[in-house]
Amino acid sequence: MGNRGMEDLIPLVNRLRDALSSVGERCSLHLPQIAVVGGQSAGKSSVLENFVGRDFLPRGSGIVTRRPLILQLLSDNTEYGEFLHCQGKKFTDFDEIRKEIETETHRLTGSNKAISPVPIHLRIHSPHVLNLTLVDLPGITKVPVGDQPTDIEYQVRDMIMQYICKENCLILAVTPANTDLANSDALKLAKDVDPQGLRTIGVITKLDLMDEGTNARQILENKLLPLRRGYIGVVNRSQKDIDGKKDIKEALRAEKEFFLSHPAYKHMSEKMGTPYLQRILNQQFTNHIRDTLPAFRSHLQSQLLALKKEAEDYMQFNPNDPARRTKTLLQLVQRFAVDFEKLIEGSGDKVDTVNLSGGAKINRIFHERFPYELIKIGSDEGKLRTEINYAIRNTHGVRTGLFTPDTAFEAIVKKQISRLKGPCVKFIDMVSQELTTTLYQCIDKLSSFPKLRDETERIVTTEIRELETKCRDQVMLLIDIQVAYINTKHEDFVGFNNSPQMHNHTNTKIAARIGGKQVIRKGWLTINNIGIMKGGAKEYWFILSAENLSWFKDDKEKEKKYMLPLDNLKLRDVEKGFMSSKYVFAIFNTELRNVYKDYKCLELACNSQEELDSWKASLLRAGVYPEKVAVDEQGNGPPENLSNPQLERQVETISNLVDSYMGIIYKTVRDLMPKTMMHLMINSVKEFISSELLAQLYALGECSALMDESPEQQQHRVEVLQKHAALKEALAAIGEISTSTCTTPLPPPVDSSWIKPSSLPKTAASGKPGIRSHAPPVPRVPSAGPKSSPNGSRQHTSQQNRTPALVPRRLPPAIPSVK
């Protein structure tokens, strides 16, 4: 052929296929290949056997080819076959090759004529073949036979589509000459995925079985029902010849004699027959490989890059080397410590944009959920005043007191401080839970080594539980210290000498919490209780500041809908509706004034419980407290005798003093609790993982057993290393071949609108529906010039009988004949 680089391309693809076959068919499907497509009994198997010159394919009725057969033909001095699943075994008896194909097919598909997409790889070396790689696919069927699946037609078409929809696949569409070519199933499927005909080669079989007086001359000349790459006619052995064991060589001689002697075909006999088809396929397949190789190289490089880091890690681990196992153990524990610290402390690299990390969730507990729990227990003003009333009266006993008793103040304050233990314990539990969740998130990366993962989880979880107990004891001690001594000389405490401050204490508290007009929170909320007549529930963009709650039409904040001052506002929970997915809370005015227009309350809805809790915490920071009903512990309602003016003044005085002192306590606890948790728990867990965990793992005395891989991990490691090696081998093989070789240009376009699209719905493999054509089923291509009438005048064909041809402005040169 005089083009050594091109001759090496097909063996190159075979080397790539062998390299990639060990890592699954996903890579192999991207290799350049020729797919043989046709209906049942179209003659596909006979064409392949004629290429080889031997009988080696199973025969019978119905679907015989039930798994794709990837057939690699290699020109060699000796003749034998070998299967990829029987590596090292050479089959010199071609009857044994047929039996092995039948056995391997039956192994996966059983005896019920079912099909499987897993291919069989067969390589045949022979001096009688040219280098080719073909994929023999199951024949297109219409009706299930026996106990075949009812959707067998769709299964076969979907399997065919998996191959032919790839741009690197040439389509060999095999159609018998004694059927209507315009209704060829093979050409319909090819039309679906290759509407321009760039990859489709037509093969016409059974030319010797056409009715007497008919022929396929115009089809083979590509004048009637044209294809861009044209048609090649072949004559296979008849069933009688096969049953009579007619030699294929003799059949090829008979085929040549048929074309030389037939009056319709003898003028083009050099471009007909199996040998010519084999040469054309070799030439066009080689050109096709050259064209598709750069894109395939890029595909392999991207896969290799994605596997590089994981493969390098596995290369450094040798399961049989104790030193390597120990080093890997050290690296895994160090990486686990780094990952845990990053999730807690935050990291600038690989920031999660979907979920909050453990550290971010703990921060939310520190500054939103814990303050909310604190304020919630102290926000029941009615109950507090009742308790103060009882404390004053019980302090005086049978006497009538003239002065406000200090003991009542201390009793109430100590009780209020003791109530902080509940929120503080809950706070510790929430932080501990987040640490445990973060631990599980990091420990998943040790799942390759089950025993190491289990022991690490046990050791770290035990440490978290011990630190949790220590932290709880310390927090209880802090609360008890606050109860032990009530410091009324604190600089922030509002005493008797500061009566103006006492009277304005409530306003002072609200202003001190935020300080100024800074924005506390922004977000979307739905106003839930607006009637349908007034527009119904709508979503608005809300902005909460220290002084008011405003909402806008959207988050551009240009069109303000309303601004609600926070004075005298409180919030309460609203039960979730039966059919509603929203989480609702309500804001109302304690003086029973309208909150918004003529509405006494404003119901606001969120999309999640987490969002609801966050808004409640933000409103508490702005001084909007939850509503509580004032009842005593026995549920007796408000106390009697509150109409006593002196007692009312004493209750008011102690209430203001308790408010002032508890404000100091709340401030102290809010400040100390996160610090205590960080010091005694979070930092201690990080320190333990980074410095003590490895020592405790070594202390188990089973370091070798800790690094035993799970069976799934062993398989995954082997697969990754195999795929990495196969990709490197494939890229190295591509690098050895120069693609700067000459090629033959594609023939010019033709009008292929005569091919009817497939009538089936789009397949899963291609995802493309057929392109419906309204042209007549068998249009003729108009001649190059006008016809001449018998009297010499020029006569044009009518417009109705013309089919517009797809003629480019500049036609590339035609394919030269291959001899």
BELQUIJO-V553768 format. One record per run of one state. SS is the DSSP state (H for helix, E for strand, L for the rest). FROM is the first residue (numbers start at 1). TO is the last residue. If there is no record, write none. Layout:
ss=SS from=FROM to=TO
ss=SS from=FROM to=TO
This chain:
ss=L from=1 to=3
ss=H from=4 to=21
ss=L from=22 to=24
ss=H from=25 to=28
ss=L from=29 to=32
ss=E from=33 to=39
ss=L from=40 to=43
ss=H from=44 to=52
ss=L from=53 to=66
ss=E from=67 to=75
ss=L from=76 to=79
ss=E from=80 to=83
ss=H from=84 to=86
ss=L from=87 to=90
ss=E from=91 to=91
ss=L from=92 to=93
ss=H from=94 to=109
ss=L from=110 to=115
ss=E from=116 to=126
ss=L from=127 to=131
ss=E from=132 to=136
ss=L from=137 to=139
ss=E from=140 to=140
ss=L from=141 to=151
ss=H from=152 to=164
ss=L from=165 to=168
ss=E from=169 to=176
ss=L from=177 to=180
ss=H from=181 to=183
ss=L from=184 to=184
ss=H from=185 to=193
ss=L from=194 to=199
ss=E from=200 to=205
ss=L from=206 to=206
ss=H from=207 to=209
ss=L from=210 to=216
ss=H from=217 to=220
ss=L from=221 to=223
ss=E from=224 to=224
ss=L from=225 to=230
ss=E from=231 to=233
ss=L from=234 to=238
ss=H from=239 to=243
ss=L from=244 to=247
ss=H from=248 to=261
ss=L from=262 to=265
ss=H from=266 to=271
ss=L from=272 to=273
ss=H from=274 to=315
ss=L from=316 to=321
ss=H from=322 to=345
ss=L from=346 to=357
ss=H from=358 to=378
ss=L from=379 to=380
ss=H from=381 to=396
ss=L from=397 to=405
ss=H from=406 to=418
ss=L from=419 to=419
ss=H from=420 to=446
ss=L from=447 to=449
ss=H from=450 to=484
ss=L from=485 to=495
ss=H from=496 to=503
ss=L from=504 to=504
ss=H from=505 to=514
ss=L from=515 to=518
ss=E from=519 to=527
ss=L from=528 to=531
ss=H from=532 to=534
ss=L from=535 to=537
ss=E from=538 to=545
ss=L from=546 to=547
ss=E from=548 to=552
ss=L from=553 to=559
ss=E from=560 to=565
ss=L from=566 to=568
ss=E from=569 to=574
ss=L from=575 to=582
ss=E from=583 to=589
ss=L from=590 to=595
ss=E from=596 to=596
ss=L from=597 to=598
ss=E from=599 to=599
ss=L from=600 to=600
ss=E from=601 to=606
ss=L from=607 to=608
ss=H from=609 to=621
ss=L from=622 to=624
ss=E from=625 to=626
ss=L from=627 to=644
ss=H from=645 to=699
ss=L from=700 to=702
ss=H from=703 to=706
ss=L from=707 to=710
ss=H from=711 to=735
ss=L from=736 to=779
ss=E from=780 to=780
ss=L from=781 to=786
ss=E from=787 to=788
ss=L from=789 to=793
ss=E from=794 to=795
ss=L from=796 to=798
ss=H from=799 to=801
ss=L from=802 to=819
